[in-house]
Amino acid sequence: MRDDTRIRAPFDTRLEEEVIGAMISDPQCIAEVVEKIQPRHFYHAVHQKLCKKIYALWQEDEKKVDLVQMVPFLQQENISVSQITDMVQGLATSAKVAYHADRVKDLAMLRSAIQVGQELSLAGGLREKEEIHAAISRAEAQLAQTTEEQMSVSATATIEDILYDFHSEFEVTMHNQSGITGLSTGIGDLDCMTAGFQKQNLVVLAGRPSMGKTAFALHLAQHISNEGERNPTLFCSLEMSKKDLARRLIGNVGQIDLQNMSTGLINDEEYEKYTMALSILGDANLVIDDQAGVTVSEIKAKARRVKRERGLSCIIIDYLGLIGGDRRMDRYELVSENIRQIKNLAKEFQIPVIVLAQLSRKVEERQNKRPFLSDLRESGEIEQTADLVLFLYRDEYYNPHSEKKRIAELIIAKQRNGPVGTVEMLFMKEYGSFLSMTKR
């Protein structure tokens, strides 16, 4: 690529000088600036050094941010004192420093985005599928970090503002009278203990193989997208195909034996149930994506498209262990990074995100096979980051003579804002369906 085709990095020298000059002439305004930009957001190296020094002095004592106090530093860095004097004297007012700081950061974000594009353009000679996907994934991850930084807002608010916002939401909750403030799961006892799946929450649904994780995830997807307000839902399946998921959904809703669905050997009564299930599911506000090996950045891109086209109330991901990412990371680092990004996804879209996860084989070595938080596989970050951790357990899988035939236990092992405990559900394996044991 020829050098003259490269885009010149955007910057505004005068804008940077105004921010530096404002902080030196009026140190009280530094509190506004420090929440918005860091030294690296400045384009000129000399401005980066000045910002870093001003922040360091300010943290020691605001009164130390003074041109006289900075002279030794300026001499050490070969920065002209007259240059700084011009910045201070050329400043009309420090009243707009917050706005100017935002502008400096915006230009820094634009430079980062341009750099990602230029680095991606250098991959134009790639021809291998895996190399191409890896290059695109890196670019998406870098752009996602830039976007998240650009969208960040101050986390500081007065108690008056916080109480006003809380009261507004509480008024709605109080008059609701249902006790459910989030998305209903269709399982009465679970809704009673959790008040539904809440906005910004990361919900981890885990279990050993054959416990019914995917079946329960499909139950949630169908109920959330098909009942009541028909909340738009994105189901990302990294393991099963769209057709396999459709078969399970039809069997679930129509109460049709899944084996008969696979063979096509259904009787007239089952065919009536089949057509009924097609009609019901046809009204579901559900989008299914079955691309294997996707990264969190790719899931985010898909979620944005769904939100733009129909809105978005919930994302379900099946499952965590199959999500791709930076191949330079080891397994522990990758899972930890992915779970953190999924939590950020819930916060950015202001919706609950449900992710399925596997459990360690250590469960099989115990006499009591009910899972614990320590059984979460591959990363301790899962337990730490999740707002709600649910374990699926079926005693009859391990004990053929169990008294709990057709009973699935949903163990609430962690709930950041509520109780822990166990909810029992009726599990009809032949249909792949979960039913509430209580009516609410």
NUDRENMAR-42099 format. One line per 8 residues: number of its first residue (from 1); their letters; for each residue x, y, z of C-alpha. Coordinates in nm, 3 decimals. Example, Ala and Ser with C-alpha at 12.3 -4.5 7.8 and 13.67 -1.06 7.14 Angstrom:
BEGIN
1) as) 1.230,-0.450,0.780  1.367,-0.106,0.714 .
This chain:
BEGIN
1) mrddtrir) 0.000,0.000,0.000  0.132,0.344,-0.090  0.193,0.584,0.198  -0.011,0.862,0.034  -0.326,0.651,0.063  -0.308,0.649,0.441  -0.552,0.878,0.620  -0.392,1.155,0.825 .
9) apfdtrle) -0.466,1.118,1.194  -0.722,1.383,1.300  -0.632,1.617,1.586  -0.691,1.975,1.703  -0.382,2.140,1.853  -0.570,2.449,1.967  -0.831,2.237,2.146  -0.564,2.044,2.334 .
17) eevigami) -0.387,2.369,2.431  -0.713,2.512,2.568  -0.765,2.208,2.793  -0.405,2.220,2.923  -0.423,2.598,2.970  -0.756,2.574,3.155  -0.622,2.315,3.401  -0.316,2.526,3.483 .
25) sdpqciae) -0.504,2.858,3.513  -0.799,2.712,3.706  -0.702,2.386,3.887  -1.058,2.350,4.022  -1.173,2.249,3.674  -0.939,1.945,3.674  -1.204,1.745,3.859  -1.427,1.778,3.550 .
33) vvekiqpr) -1.149,1.690,3.306  -1.007,1.388,3.487  -1.341,1.202,3.458  -1.345,1.251,3.082  -0.996,1.209,2.940  -0.662,1.050,3.012  -0.317,1.167,2.894  -0.323,0.913,2.609 .
41) hfyhavhq) -0.622,1.090,2.455  -0.404,1.385,2.357  -0.243,1.364,2.014  0.077,1.560,2.083  0.334,1.386,2.305  0.412,1.710,2.487  0.044,1.752,2.578  0.033,1.393,2.703 .
49) klckkiya) 0.329,1.463,2.933  0.176,1.788,3.057  -0.159,1.625,3.132  0.008,1.340,3.320  0.211,1.584,3.530  -0.090,1.807,3.602  -0.293,1.506,3.718  -0.006,1.390,3.944 .
57) lwqedekk) 0.028,1.734,4.105  -0.348,1.767,4.144  -0.370,1.430,4.323  -0.107,1.549,4.573  -0.257,1.894,4.627  -0.463,2.113,4.399  -0.252,2.415,4.500  0.057,2.251,4.348 .
65) vdlvqmvp) -0.090,2.290,3.998  0.090,2.615,3.929  0.316,2.728,3.647  0.595,2.819,3.890  0.577,2.475,4.054  0.598,2.313,3.710  0.915,2.492,3.592  1.160,2.214,3.701 .
73) flqqenis) 0.948,1.958,3.517  0.930,2.175,3.206  1.308,2.218,3.203  1.358,1.843,3.250  1.131,1.767,2.953  1.273,2.050,2.739  0.933,2.220,2.721  0.939,2.596,2.672 .
81) vsqitdmv) 0.792,2.794,2.963  0.678,3.059,2.716  0.479,2.792,2.528  0.283,2.711,2.845  0.243,3.081,2.924  0.088,3.132,2.581  -0.158,2.849,2.648  -0.268,3.009,2.975 .
89) qglatsak) -0.281,3.367,2.850  -0.458,3.270,2.528  -0.744,3.111,2.722  -1.057,3.324,2.736  -1.238,3.111,2.999  -1.222,2.767,3.159  -1.602,2.738,3.165  -1.607,2.518,2.851 .
97) vayhadrv) -1.326,2.288,2.959  -1.556,1.985,2.999  -1.690,2.033,2.645  -1.338,2.076,2.508  -1.222,1.764,2.692  -1.505,1.567,2.530  -1.392,1.695,2.191  -1.033,1.587,2.258 .
105) kdlamlrs) -1.156,1.239,2.354  -1.380,1.215,2.046  -1.083,1.285,1.822  -0.879,1.023,2.009  -1.153,0.766,1.954  -1.166,0.855,1.584  -0.790,0.807,1.558  -0.824,0.465,1.720 .
113) aiqvgqel) -1.098,0.364,1.476  -0.893,0.484,1.177  -0.593,0.287,1.301  -0.804,-0.029,1.324  -0.919,0.026,0.966  -0.565,0.083,0.843  -0.439,-0.229,1.020  -0.724,-0.429,0.868 .
121) slagglre) -0.641,-0.295,0.522  -0.291,-0.444,0.560  -0.459,-0.785,0.581  -0.569,-0.749,0.219  -0.322,-1.018,0.113  -0.474,-1.287,0.338  -0.645,-1.578,0.161  -0.688,-1.848,0.426 .
129) keeihaai) -1.035,-1.851,0.582  -0.910,-1.883,0.941  -0.660,-1.598,0.900  -0.925,-1.372,0.748  -1.174,-1.445,1.029  -0.903,-1.391,1.291  -0.809,-1.051,1.143  -1.174,-0.942,1.131 .
137) sraeaqla) -1.234,-1.063,1.488  -0.936,-0.862,1.616  -1.065,-0.553,1.437  -1.414,-0.603,1.580  -1.276,-0.644,1.933  -1.065,-0.328,1.899  -1.362,-0.130,1.765  -1.582,-0.265,2.043 .
145) qtteeqms) -1.333,-0.137,2.303  -1.329,0.202,2.132  -1.709,0.216,2.125  -1.739,0.119,2.493  -1.490,0.388,2.591  -1.671,0.647,2.381  -2.007,0.558,2.537  -1.882,0.567,2.895 .
153) vsatatie) -2.049,0.827,3.116  -1.977,0.960,3.460  -2.074,0.716,3.733  -2.114,0.998,3.983  -2.457,1.132,4.078  -2.605,1.314,4.376  -2.817,1.112,4.616  -3.106,1.342,4.525 .
161) dilydfhs) -3.089,1.238,4.158  -3.042,0.872,4.249  -3.345,0.874,4.480  -3.558,1.048,4.217  -3.475,0.781,3.957  -3.531,0.502,4.208  -3.867,0.645,4.315  -3.987,0.672,3.956 .
169) efevtmhn) -3.912,0.304,3.896  -4.049,0.198,4.236  -4.382,0.369,4.166  -4.423,0.154,3.855  -4.321,-0.159,4.046  -4.559,-0.085,4.333  -4.858,-0.037,4.105  -4.767,-0.343,3.900 .
177) qsgitgls) -4.878,-0.577,4.183  -4.746,-0.888,4.001  -4.421,-0.906,4.194  -4.238,-0.947,3.862  -4.020,-0.651,3.770  -3.816,-0.821,3.496  -3.886,-1.074,3.221  -4.108,-1.361,3.335 .
185) tgigdldc) -3.956,-1.708,3.296  -4.285,-1.898,3.284  -4.184,-2.086,3.602  -4.390,-1.942,3.886  -4.160,-2.029,4.176  -3.855,-1.900,3.988  -4.030,-1.570,3.914  -4.129,-1.548,4.279 .
193) mtagfqkq) -3.766,-1.579,4.394  -3.607,-1.362,4.126  -3.889,-1.120,4.029  -3.802,-1.219,3.671  -3.478,-1.170,3.481  -3.367,-0.810,3.534  -3.222,-0.553,3.295  -2.840,-0.545,3.277 .
201) nlvvlagr) -2.818,-0.881,3.454  -2.592,-1.165,3.343  -2.769,-1.496,3.406  -2.556,-1.812,3.395  -2.745,-2.138,3.343  -2.513,-2.432,3.408  -2.531,-2.808,3.442  -2.370,-3.135,3.347 .
209) psmgktaf) -2.453,-3.288,3.006  -2.806,-3.432,2.966  -2.954,-3.218,3.244  -3.165,-3.024,2.992  -2.982,-2.689,2.964  -3.067,-2.628,2.598  -3.425,-2.748,2.649  -3.471,-2.503,2.937 .
217) alhlaqhi) -3.304,-2.223,2.740  -3.553,-2.287,2.457  -3.838,-2.283,2.709  -3.718,-1.940,2.823  -3.679,-1.815,2.466  -4.027,-1.932,2.369  -4.196,-1.794,2.681  -4.021,-1.456,2.670 .
225) snegernp) -4.079,-1.404,2.297  -4.420,-1.568,2.264  -4.615,-1.481,2.578  -4.757,-1.154,2.706  -4.573,-0.862,2.548  -4.387,-1.090,2.301  -4.050,-0.949,2.399  -3.799,-0.961,2.110 .
233) tlfcslem) -3.537,-1.226,2.186  -3.212,-1.329,2.016  -3.109,-1.694,2.061  -2.746,-1.763,1.962  -2.680,-2.135,1.922  -2.315,-2.223,1.875  -2.380,-2.598,1.887  -2.720,-2.694,1.741 .
241) skkdlarr) -2.860,-2.604,1.400  -3.170,-2.391,1.343  -3.363,-2.698,1.225  -3.275,-2.898,1.537  -3.385,-2.606,1.754  -3.708,-2.573,1.556  -3.782,-2.944,1.610  -3.729,-2.905,1.983 .
249) lignvgqi) -3.944,-2.593,2.002  -4.229,-2.764,1.816  -4.206,-3.070,2.040  -4.203,-2.847,2.347  -4.498,-2.629,2.251  -4.702,-2.906,2.091  -4.615,-3.173,2.350  -4.506,-3.410,2.073 .
257) dlqnmstg) -4.257,-3.690,2.128  -3.920,-3.568,1.995  -3.828,-3.915,1.868  -4.147,-3.924,1.663  -4.064,-3.576,1.535  -3.722,-3.701,1.421  -3.862,-4.001,1.234  -4.176,-3.831,1.105 .
265) lindeeye) -4.384,-4.118,1.245  -4.658,-3.914,1.411  -5.026,-3.999,1.436  -5.323,-3.780,1.346  -5.355,-3.639,1.698  -4.985,-3.547,1.705  -5.016,-3.386,1.362  -5.291,-3.158,1.494 .
273) kytmalsi) -5.060,-3.065,1.781  -4.786,-3.006,1.524  -4.992,-2.758,1.321  -5.104,-2.584,1.641  -4.741,-2.549,1.752  -4.645,-2.405,1.413  -4.916,-2.142,1.450  -4.813,-2.047,1.803 .
281) lgdanlvi) -4.440,-2.032,1.727  -4.508,-1.835,1.409  -4.617,-1.546,1.632  -4.302,-1.559,1.849  -4.081,-1.251,1.842  -3.774,-1.475,1.825  -3.458,-1.458,1.614  -3.228,-1.764,1.602 .
289) ddqagvtv) -2.866,-1.754,1.489  -2.670,-2.079,1.458  -2.328,-1.956,1.346  -2.058,-2.166,1.511  -1.748,-2.021,1.675  -1.872,-1.662,1.694  -1.697,-1.407,1.913  -1.871,-1.179,2.161 .
297) seikakar) -1.807,-0.891,1.920  -1.992,-1.080,1.646  -2.282,-1.154,1.883  -2.289,-0.784,1.965  -2.309,-0.695,1.595  -2.597,-0.939,1.547  -2.774,-0.797,1.853  -2.745,-0.444,1.716 .
305) rvkrergl) -2.904,-0.552,1.391  -3.193,-0.726,1.571  -3.245,-0.424,1.796  -3.253,-0.192,1.497  -3.505,-0.411,1.310  -3.745,-0.516,1.590  -3.611,-0.409,1.929  -3.435,-0.637,2.177 .
313) sciiidyl) -3.535,-0.751,2.526  -3.319,-1.058,2.586  -3.019,-1.249,2.450  -2.964,-1.622,2.511  -2.626,-1.780,2.426  -2.576,-2.158,2.403  -2.304,-2.189,2.515  -2.007,-2.007,2.677 .
321) gliggdrr) -1.741,-2.270,2.608  -1.790,-2.248,2.231  -1.750,-1.871,2.199  -1.438,-1.778,2.006  -1.187,-1.501,2.070  -0.819,-1.413,2.065  -0.624,-1.733,1.995  -0.323,-1.595,2.176 .
329) mdryelvs) -0.509,-1.633,2.507  -0.510,-1.957,2.702  -0.845,-2.121,2.780  -0.884,-1.961,3.125  -0.805,-1.612,2.993  -1.042,-1.653,2.697  -1.341,-1.767,2.906  -1.274,-1.492,3.162 .
337) enirqikn) -1.254,-1.226,2.892  -1.568,-1.355,2.717  -1.779,-1.360,3.034  -1.674,-1.002,3.112  -1.766,-0.893,2.759  -2.104,-1.067,2.786  -2.174,-0.878,3.110  -2.085,-0.554,2.927 .
345) lakefqip) -2.331,-0.660,2.656  -2.611,-0.679,2.915  -2.521,-0.335,3.049  -2.489,-0.170,2.709  -2.820,-0.305,2.573  -2.995,-0.268,2.912  -3.133,-0.623,2.892  -3.080,-0.958,3.065 .
353) vivlaqls) -2.832,-1.187,2.888  -2.857,-1.561,2.959  -2.551,-1.772,2.886  -2.528,-2.150,2.921  -2.218,-2.309,3.074  -2.076,-2.652,3.145  -1.978,-2.786,3.485  -1.659,-2.961,3.587 .
361) rkveerqn) -1.642,-3.342,3.580  -1.567,-3.330,3.953  -1.943,-3.333,4.006  -1.948,-3.697,3.889  -1.691,-3.795,4.152  -1.908,-3.695,4.449  -2.184,-3.895,4.611  -2.404,-3.586,4.612 .
369) krpflsdl) -2.416,-3.481,4.247  -2.588,-3.148,4.308  -2.360,-2.872,4.177  -2.180,-2.601,4.373  -2.044,-2.268,4.252  -1.693,-2.414,4.263  -1.799,-2.661,3.991  -1.824,-2.389,3.726 .
377) resgeieq) -1.582,-2.495,3.458  -1.275,-2.316,3.319  -1.290,-1.983,3.503  -1.365,-1.839,3.846  -1.460,-1.519,3.665  -1.798,-1.676,3.580  -1.907,-1.690,3.943  -1.767,-1.344,4.017 .
385) tadlvlfl) -1.923,-1.166,3.716  -2.266,-1.332,3.704  -2.561,-1.164,3.874  -2.761,-1.486,3.884  -2.626,-1.843,3.870  -2.872,-2.127,3.808  -2.783,-2.497,3.815  -3.000,-2.763,3.651 .
393) yrdeyynp) -3.007,-3.098,3.827  -3.218,-3.412,3.768  -3.183,-3.676,4.037  -3.333,-3.953,3.825  -3.043,-3.920,3.579  -2.805,-4.049,3.847  -3.053,-4.253,4.053  -3.293,-4.465,3.842 .
401) hsekkria) -3.503,-4.540,4.151  -3.521,-4.178,4.261  -3.843,-4.059,4.421  -3.816,-3.745,4.208  -3.919,-3.892,3.875  -3.973,-3.625,3.609  -3.861,-3.358,3.855  -3.587,-3.111,3.760 .
409) eliiakqr) -3.430,-2.897,4.027  -3.326,-2.544,3.938  -3.075,-2.446,4.205  -3.033,-2.070,4.255  -2.672,-2.082,4.372  -2.608,-1.708,4.350  -2.838,-1.410,4.326  -2.684,-1.068,4.372 .
417) ngpvgtve) -3.008,-0.903,4.480  -3.221,-1.184,4.613  -3.241,-1.518,4.795  -3.080,-1.847,4.700  -3.264,-2.177,4.708  -3.412,-2.450,4.490  -3.710,-2.445,4.253  -3.866,-2.770,4.136 .
425) mlfmkeyg) -4.007,-2.805,3.785  -4.184,-3.082,3.597  -3.955,-3.209,3.319  -4.110,-3.409,3.038  -3.805,-3.547,2.864  -3.992,-3.694,2.568  -4.114,-3.345,2.476  -3.810,-3.155,2.599 .
433) sflsmtkr) -4.040,-2.933,2.803  -4.031,-2.779,3.150  -4.352,-2.692,3.333  -4.413,-2.491,3.648  -4.514,-2.695,3.953  -4.727,-2.409,4.085  -4.984,-2.176,3.936  -4.932,-1.803,3.985 .
